[in-house]
């Protein structure tokens, strides 16, 4: 049993680190201040062929696995880009996995190539204001009119919608009261984000200012039948093909953020002299940082166990959820510990760890809360009765 990266995977990590070195902490601090999308970083990632790392070679991708994608995304976050860098690109990497698995040949050619080439950005519109994680209860409707669907409804927390050209949209095509099972009657679409029919309203938020989060108000959006992914009414099953990869990649990013914060804190602790000695000589500083290292490394092992299982075509739901939980908690704790290690300077933007802390909350909360993950593990792994 080998826990180390393969030579090829190590090369991916090193090449990603090299690319990201051109976009340092000062770059991301500026993007955070300006609330501006990192277009030049996105272009560099696309030019390097990284957007298609886990996409089939037949459509311009590298044909690698979620394991390699996790290596890439962890390195991006660890560079100091955190979620501002990761969220700018990971939507392209995992969100169209339902197209890879369920799309027709025509759809794959039409949809995957421009995404991989960086010519089209995509956003993912599933969550709704009054539904949250109870996806089967979504209210957005897609009513069929001949060979087209007319969509009306609203979505929330849709990332990159300010800059996206395409949207991956889940909508109800059969009323909930008319289906036998609540997971039926939902359909998945990948289509143009027609701004004459969709109002995109940005949500002011705590962190990750370089990548927008939005509410979408959809009124009369027309979607051609050829933009539906998979069978009508089976959209819930379709999005499942992207959920476990998303959890794995977000977990890898959380570990990366934690490692970035831990390095900042350890460097500061070695250099900061108080009472004629470096503060890193004090066990009150050493022990919390050491605990953070151990937690991050343990989470990282679960990340790659889940990724390996997925790439082998095995069930990885428990592992992917556990990885996201462990990494989200460990990343947040590392960032919080880094701020406390730096003390007052940790609260200053120029030292960056306050930005890391703000962004570490994203993988802790999204795409699924830690509480719901614990519910899932209790029910599906431990066989305990459903609590909600």
N, C-alpha and C positions, 0 to 999 in steps of 0.2 A: 504494500500500500504506500504510494508515493504522494506526499502532500505538497511537493514543490511544483512550480510552474515548469512546463516543458520548455525546451530551448525556443520554440516558435512563440510560445506565449510570453516568455521573458522578452523576446524581441519586440512583441507588440507593446509591452509595457514600456520598454526603453524608447521606442519610436514615439509613442504617445507623450512620454515625458519630454522628449526633445522638442516636439511640436509645441507643447504647452508652455515650455520655457520662454517662448516668444510672447506670452501673454501672462505677465507676472501679476503679483498682488496689486500693484498700482493701477494696472489696466482694469482689473475687476472692481477696484474701489471707485475708479472713475465711472465705470458703467453703472455701478450701484448708485452713485450720486446723480448721474444724468438720466437714470431710468431708460437707458437706450439699449436696444437689442445688439448683441455682439456680432455684427454682420461679418467683420473680418475674421474673427475666430471661427464662425460657422463656415465661411468660405474656405479657410485653411483646412478644416476637418474634411470638408467635401472634396477638396482638391487632392487630399491624401488618400481618398478612397475609404475613409473610415465609416461613413454613413451606411455603407452596405456591408459592414463586417459580418453580419449574421444573415444576409440575404443570399439567395441562390446565385451562383455564378452565371447562370443562363440569362439573368436580367441585369448583369453588371455588378453584382455583389461579390464578396470574397468567399462566400460559401462556408464560412466558419460557424461556430456555435455560440450559444449564449454564454458559455464559459469564456470564450475570447472577448465577447462583448463586455462581460463583467470586468475583465482585466483592463480593457480600454476605459470604461466609465469610472472605475476606481482610480485609475491614474489621472484622469481629467479632474475629478473632484479633489484629489490629493494635491494637485498642483497649486491649489489656492483658488481655482475657478469655482469650487464648491457647486451648489445647485444652479448658480447663474450659468456656469459653463455646461454642466450636465444636462439641465433642462432645455438648453438651447438645441441640443442634438439628440437626446435619447428618444424623443418622440419619433424621429425618423428611423431609429434603429429597431424598436420593438413594436410600434403601434400597428404596423401593417402586417404583422404576423398572421392575422386572420386571412389576409389576401394570399399570402404564401401558401397557407394550408387549404383554403377553401375557394380561392379565386379561380376563374376560368383562365385559360391560356391568354386570351385577349386581354383580360383584366390585369394579369400579371405584367404583360408587356407594356400596357398603357399606364399603369399605376406605379409600378415599382421603379422603373428606370429613372424617371425624373426625380423621384424622391432620393434615390441612391446618388444621383449626380448632383444633388443639392439645388436643382432648378426649381423644385417645389417644396415648400414647407407645409407640414400638416399639423392640425390640432385635433384633439380627441374630445368629443362632446357626448358624455354619458350622464354625469351627475346632474341632478336637478335641485332647485332651491328647497323644495319641501319633501324631498325623498331621501337624500343622503346616500347611504350605502344600501338602502332597500331598493335595489335596481329594478326588481320586477314591478315596482309600483310607479314607474315613470309615467308621466302624463303627456309628453310630447307625442303627437299623432302624425303618422304618415298615411294618408288616405289615398288609395289607388284610384287613378283616373286613366283608364286605358293602359298605355305603356309608360305612364309616369306616376310619381307619387307627389302629393302636395303635403308639405310638412308645416305644422304649426305647433309652437310650444316654446319652452325656455330651457336653458342649460346654465350651469354655474361651475366656476373653477376650471374653465377651459383655458389651458395654457397656450400661449403663442398665437392666439386668435387675432391679435393686432397685426401680425406679419404673415400669417398663414394664407396660402392660396387654396388649400384643400381642407376638408373636415371629414373625420371618421365619426359618423353619427349613429346613435342608437335611438330608435323610435318605435312606438307601438303601432303595429299595422292591424291588429285585431284587439278589440276592447277586452280588458281584463275579465269582465263578467262573461265573455263569450268563449273563453278557453278552458280546457279541462285542468291544465296545470299552469300555475302562475308564471312559470318560466317560458311558456309558449306565447306566441303572438307578438314578439319583439323582432324587429328586423334591423340589420346593420347595413349602412351605406357608406361609401367613400365617394365624395362628390365635390364639386366646386363650392367654395364659400362665397356665395353670391351676396355681396354686401348691400344690394338693393332690396334684399328680402330678409337679411339678417343684421340686426343692430348688434354691434360688438361694444360692450361697455366695460371699460377696465375697472378692476377692483383695487383700490388702494390697500396696500398690505404692509406687513412688518419687514419682510426681507425679500431677497431674490428680485430686486427691482429691475435687473437687466432683462428679465423674462416676464412678460405680462401674464396676469390671470384675469379672467373675464366672465361676465354674464353674457349670454347670447339670447336675444329675443327674436324668435323665428316666426315670420308671418308670410305664408304663401310661397315657401321655398319649393321650387320644382326640381325633382330628382328623377332622371331617366332610369328605367328599369335596369339598364345595363350597368348602373352604378351600385346595385344591390349586391352585397357580398354573401354568398351562400343562399340557402332556400329562404323564402319568405316565412316569417314567423319563428325562425331558428336563430335569431340574432344573439340571444343570450348565450347559447352554446358557442356561437362564433367568437364573442369577445373573450371567452375563457381561454382561447388560444393565445391571447396576449397578456393575460393576467399574471400567470406565474413568471414568465420572463420579465415583466415589469417589476414584480416584487424582487426578483434577483438583482436586477440592475440598480434599482433604488437602494437596495441593501449594500451593494458594492460601493455606491456613491456615498452612503452614510459612513462606511468604514473609511473611505478616502478623506472625507471632511474631518473625521476624528483624528486620523493620522496627521493631517496638516496642522490641526490645532495642537496636538501633542508635541510635534516638532517645534512649533513656535514657543510653547511653554517650556520645554526642556532647554532650548537655546537661551531663553530669557533667564531661566533659573541658574544656568551656569555663569551668566555674565553679570547679573544683578547683585551688587555688593551692598549689604546692610549689616551694620554692627561688625564691620571689618571681615566679613566672610560672605561667600556666595549663598544666596538663599536656597539654592539647590543642595546645599550641604545639610539642610535641616530635614529630618524625616517627615515633618509635617508637610513639606513640599514634595518630597520623594515618593512617599507611599501612595498618595492619590494619583500621581502620574503613572506609577508602576501598575496600579490597579486598572487604570484606563488602558494601558498597553495590553494587559492580559485580556480584558474584555473585548477589545477591538480584534485581537488575533483570534479569539474563540469565535466571534461573529463571522470573521472572514472565512474560517473553515466551513461554517454552515453555508455561507454564500456559495462556495465552490462545490460543496456536496450537492446543493440544490441544482446548481447549474449543470453539473455532471449528470445527474439523474435526468434532467430535462433533455440534454443532448443525446442521451441513450434511449430516449423515448419512453422512459419510466415515469411512474407517478411521482411527482415532486411537490404536491400541494402543501403537505405538512412542512417539508423542509424549506420551501420557498417562503412560506409565511413565517416560520421560525427565524429564518435568516433576516427577513425584513424587521421582525420584532427585535432580535438581539442587536442587529446593526444600528437600528434607529435609536435604541436606548444607549448603546455604547458610544455612538457618535455624539449624541447630545451631551452625555456625561463628560466626554473628553473636552468638548468645547466649553462647557461650563467650568470645568476644572482649569482649563487654560486661562479663562478670564480671571478666575480667582488667583491663579498663580501670578499673573501680571498685576493684580491689584487694580489701582486706579488707572494704570496704563492699559489694562485690559478693556476698559470702558472707552478708550480713545480710538477713533476710527483708524488712525495712522498705524496702529499695531495689528489691525485686521481681525483679531480673534473675536471681536464683538460682531463682525459680519459673519464669521464662521458660525457663531452661536445662533444668530438669527436664522441662518439658512439651514442649520442642523435640525430645526424644528419641522422642516418640510418632510424629510423622510421619516420622521417620527410620527407625523400625523397622516401623511398620504402615502400611497393611494388607499390605504385602509388603516384604521386606527389600531393602536396596540391592544385596546380592549377587545375589538372584534377578532383580532388574531388569537388572543387567548381563548375567546369563546369557541373559535373554530377548532383549535387544538384540543380543548377540553371535550368537545363533542365528537370530532372525527377521529382523534387519536386515542383518547382515553375512554371513549364510549359513554360519556356523561350525558344526562338529558339536556336538551336544548333549553337555554335560559332566556330566550327572547322571542 
